[in-house]
Amino acid sequence: MRRALVLARRGWGRTAPNPMVGAVVVRDGVVVGEGWHAEFGGPHAEVAALAAAGERARGADVFVTLEPCAHHGKTPPCVDALITAGVRRVIVACADPNPVAVGGTAKLRAAGIAVTEGVEREAAEELNAPFLFALRDPARPFVTLKLAVSLDGALAPGDRTQRWLTGEAARKQVHRQRAGADAVAVGIGTALSDDPALTVRSGRRPRVAPVRVVFDPRGRLPLASQLVRTAKRVPTWIVGDALPPESAAALVKSGVRLLPAAGLPAQLRALREAGVGHLMVEGGANLAGALLGGGFVDRLVIFQAPVLLGAGALPAFGVVSPGMGAPEQWRVIERREFGDDLMTIYAPAGR
């Protein structure tokens, strides 16, 4: 199953809105076929693995990271392929809560195929956390907040002269993470100070480029900014509630889409209704504080650089005002080193 999870990750950035899925076919203790969902609309993992195994799939065990689908979507039901192949047993990491696809394990059992469920369930659910979240809570996107901080917990020096805290390896990892999101967002302060592009420029390119989002209540994003100048090539949205008519008209003419909404909960809801299932937020401090304080952050990604910024630096969490939904405790999902920088991924306790 761990091998199937590794295979599933090969679909990163290519399968949305479908989940990433991997499958391994084992007969007499030997792997005879492997597969993964490589592209939205393409063969599912089970079908690819069965094709690789051929006749050796008869009487074999199939390990799959998500419950095989029982419906006919862009491809035929995976359970039918498993039944036709004559497999002996199917081992499933986690159930598929999608009401359209549900029922796969029941259909397999009805066909006389043994089913084992829950093997490496937590790892499989983490792999597709945004997909599973969207089925449970359609009111807002799954939010990943990424921050680069110093050893003393600051985002930037007092004079704001240092553009990068982290090294090249960590920055490349951020681009790979962007490829797995539907949208990449910043607050207007970051947009004004950094003039970011918010595109994926390292690693495998996603099937669909993430939408660039700016939380900009008063329409201050300059027409000369990278985001506006490239808005007709890469979708760029502004979320706000008090844009002056002149600014709004000029931005729309440049290709920017406006999502009018007042207050963070309504703004997140507007993004979800516009099709954003996974929102990756990269700053700044005020937006990060509002998201954390409101309990809207589902994964917190901290890249810690081995530098001290000292007195006067911009604190990463100094603007957080805990609200009713703000988690008090976080659990560690993953830790990895990228050059001299340490990446830690946290999830709110209980989620």
Secondary structure by P-SEA (a helix, b strand, c coil): caaaaaaaaccccccccbbbbbbbbbccccccccccccccccccaaaaaaaaaccccccbbbbbcccccccccccccaaaaaaaacccbbbbccccccccccaaaaaaaaacbbbbcccaaaaaaaaaaaaaaaaacccccbbbbbbbbccccccccccccccccccaaaaaaaaaaaaaccbbbbcaaaaaacccccccccccccccccbbbbbcccccccccccccccccccbbbbbcccccaaaaaaaaaabbbbbbbccaaaaaaaaaaacccbbbbcccaaaaaaaaaaccccbbbbbcccccccccccccccccccccccccbbbbccccccccbbbbbbccccc
